[in-house]
Structures are given as C-alpha cells and as structure tokens.
Amino acid sequence: MKLILYHLYPDLLDLYGDRGNVMALKARCRWRNIEMEIRRVSLGDDIDFSQADIVFLGGGSDREQSILVEDLSARATELKQAVEEGLVMLAICGGYQLLGKYYRTADGQEIPGLEILDLYTVAGNKRLIGNVIAEITTFGKDLSELTTLVGFENHSGKTYLGPELKHLGKILKGYGNNGEDGLEGVRYKNIWGTYLHGPLLPKNPHIADQLLGAALSRKGYDANLSRLDDNLEKAAHTAIINRFRNS
C-alpha cells in the first residue's frame, strides 16, 4: 500500500511546528508497513491534485498568506474538485482560513480565500492564545477511544462557519474558531480544519488515524488500521487535559 501526501508551501506555512503533523502521519504509516511519499510544493511548482491522497496546509502569518494566495488561487478549481471527490485534507490556522471566502484584516482589506468552504474570517482586536481542549462532536470510529482534541492556538482571526458546515468540536478550554460560539474547527467531507498547532497530530493520534483511514478507503485499500501502541501519545494528550482544563 502507498499513500501520497502533498505538503503545500512548507517554506511559508510552518508556525509552531506544523510540519510535525506530516512527520506523525508518515511515522504512523511506517509502523504499519504503509509507504508514504511526501511531495513538497511551493510557489510556482507543478501540482496535480488528482495524484494526491492527503493534502496538508499549515499555518502562517497574514503576510505569508497574502504572498501565496495568488499562487494557490490559480489551483483552486482543481483543488475544490478534488475535495468534492473525497480528497483528504488537514488545514491548520492560516491554512484553515484560506479555505474560506475571505480574511478581512484589521484595516478592512479583504484577502480573498479559495472559496472551497462556506466560512469567512475577520481580524479581532485581541489575540486568542493558549492551550485548547475540545470535545469532539463530528467523528467516526477510531482506534484510541479518545473523545477530546488538544492543542495550542495563537490567532487574531475570528472564523465563522456557514450554516451547512459542521464544526470539529465544542470548546472546553480556550477560544476556538472565534471565542464567541464555543466551537472549534470545521469538518466537511474529508477536510479537517482547525486552529490547533502544537503540532496537532502527535498529541491526537485518533485524528491522525482518521485521516489515514479516509485516505486508504478513498484509494480502495482496507481502512481498518492495525492498532498501535499509543501509550505515550495518550499520556501527552491526558497531561494537557489534566493541566489546563480547570486552569
């Protein structure tokens, strides 16, 4: 079995160790004897989303997003078609914002998004920063029995979901999408979007396996992943909950 992961703009979008998500996915494949090829794509590089099994889009500053938005917009139609056909995608923070309609800066400038998801982001007047714990609400079968999501957020953008979109979880600690509605992230088809850095997947192995299972299923492989020894990952996850939930 082989999966191909496209890591988009790794030189521009890598806040707070986001590339660790790619490392986690590759490691969890290796431990199961699944081959994973990583293709790094940056400004001007050729890309064929029909060859991708997983796409990863990390977080970056407003400046970096404005640099790459023109390049990525030229690929938006192809990416949107692939998403509708079930392409698996993980988008973090700035990458999550880019999937929406626009990002409105504090001075009123609108940075256009890819319009793949019915959401938009506006700059707030304070940073939403700190550790996050969320109860997962849109989730399928997993191997770990974890029902929460943990990570670290640091954003001034406030994201609002359209009425047809599902959120990823309900906030127990932290701010999440906008600090107002108690929601975190988005789930649409095989897209997972979230504000959580850290990186996300090493502390949330159940999310990693959801991504891998969806990618394998889409490719016609057996999506019943063998169980891994996730004691360390679960310990890290639980330690965050114990330390920050009531702080």
N, C-alpha and C positions, 0 to 999 in steps of 0.2 A: 504494500500500500504506500501511496505517496500523496502528500499534500503540498500545494504551492502557496506560499504566503507572500503577498506584496506589502512591503513596508514603505509607506508613502512619506517622502520628504524627511528621512531620518536626520538629515543635517540641519533642518529648520524646526522640526517639531519633536522635542525631546525634553520637556520640562519634568523635573523631579523623577528622573529615572524611568520615563515611559517606555524606553526600549526594553526594559526588563520584562515587559509583557510578551514581547516576541521571544525573548530567551526562555521564558517559562513555557510557552507553547511548544517550542522546539524540544525542550527537555522532556516534557510530558509525552511527546511523540516518541522520542528516542527510548524512553523507558518502556514503551510498549512496542518497540520494533516497527514503528511507523516512520517512514522517511519524510522529512520536511525540507523543502527547498525555500530559502529566503531570497527574494528578489527586491533589492533596494532601488527605489525610484525617486528621482529628484527632478528639479526644474528642467524641462525640455527633453527628458528621457522618453523613449518609446515605451508604451504600455498597452497591453491587451487584456482587458478585464475578463474576457472570456476564458483566459487561461488560469485565472486566479481562483483559489478555493477559499482563502481568507484574505481580507484586506485590513491592515492596521493603520490608523491615522492618529498620531499623538497630539499633544498639546503644545502651544506656542504663544508668544506674545501677540498683541494687536499688530505690531509692526511686521512680524513674520507672517501672520495670516494675510495681511494686505499684499505682501510680496508674492505669495504663492497662489492667491485666489484667482488671478487671471490664468495662470497655467492650469490649475485644476478645473476651472470653469470650461476650458476647451475640451475636457474629458467628461463633463458632467452628464451628457446624454448617454454615453456608453456606460458610465458607472450606474446611473439610475436604472437602465435596462437590466444590468446585471443584478442589482439589488432586487428588482421585481421578480427576477428569475431565481432568487434564493441565495445570492452571494452572501457569505458570512462576513461580517464587518464589525470591528471594535473601534470606536472613536472616543477619544479622551479629550475633555475640556475644550480647547480651541478647535480640535478636530470635530468634536460633537457639535459645536456651534456652527461650523462651516456647512454641515449637512442641511441646515435650515434655510429660511428665506433671506435673512439678513442679520447683521450685527450693527446696531446703532451705537456709535461712540458717544462719549460724554459731550462732545461739541456738536452733536447732531448729524455727523457724517454717517451714511449707511454703507457698510461694506457688504456687497452682495454675497449671498450664500449660494449653495449649489441647488437649492430648492428640491432636494431629494425627500426631505421630511417637512411636515407642516408644523414648523416651530420657528420662533424668532428669538433674538437676544438683544437686550438693551443694557448699556453700561449703567451700573448703580453708583451711588455716591459713597459706598464703602466697600472694602474688600470682604469677601466671605471666605474665611480662612480657618482651618483647624481640622481635627480628626472627625470622621464621619462614620456613623453606624446607621444602617438602614435595614428595615425588614423587607425581604424580597417578596414582591407581590405578583410578578409575571414570570413564572418559572416553570419549567418542565421537570421531568425526572432527573435526579442527579445521583452521584455515587457517594457523596460525602455526608449527606444528611444535614449540612449547614443550611440555615434558613435566613442568614443575615449577610450583609455586604459591608465591608470595612475598607477605609482608605483615607486619603488626605486631600482636602480641597483648598484651592487658593485662586479665587477668581473674583473679578468685579462685575462680570457679565451676569445678567439675570435672564434665564431662559424660560420661555413659556411654551407649553405644548398645545397643539391644536386639539379639538375635541375628539378626534378619531384616534389619536395616538395613546399608547399605553405607557405609563411610567415604569421604571425598573424596580423601584422600591419606595417605601414610606420612611421618612426620616425619624430616627430615634434619637440621634445626636448629630448636630451640625446644621447646615443650611440647605444643601442640595441644589436643586435647579435655580431657585430664586430667593430662598429664605422666607417665602411667604406662604406657599401652598402645602408645605410639608412633603414634597415629592422629590425624588432623585432619579435622574437619568431618563432614558427612553428605550422602549423595545418596539421594533417594527420589523415584521418578518424575521430575517436573520441578522438584523442590525442590533447591536448593543451600544448605546451611547451613555456616557457618564462623565461627571466632573471629577471622578476619583483618580488621583495619582497614587504614587507610593513606591513602586508601581502596583497596579491593581491585582494582577493575576497571581503572583506568588502567595499572597495572603488570602486569596479567594479561589482555591483550586476548583471549586464547583462551577464557577463561571468559566474557567479555562476549559473544563471538560464539556460544558455546554457548547462552547464554540467549536471544539474539535468534533464532537458528536454530530453537530449540524453540518459541518463541512464534509465529514465522511459519508453521512446519509445522502447529501446532495450529489456526491460523486458515485453513489451506488455501492459503497462499501458497507460493511457491518458497523453500525454505530454503537453497538454495545461494547463500550470501552472496558478493558480489564481494570480491576480495582488496584490503585496504587497505595503504597504506604504514605499517607499524608499526615502522619502524626505531627511533624514539625510545622507544616503549613497550618494545620488546625490549631496548634498551640499558639502560633503567631496571631491568628485570627481571634482566638479567645482572649489572649492577653490584651489586645486592643479594646475589646468589649469590656473586660474587667477594669481596665484602667480608666477609660474615658466615658463610659455610658452615664455614670452618675456624677461626673465632674462638672 
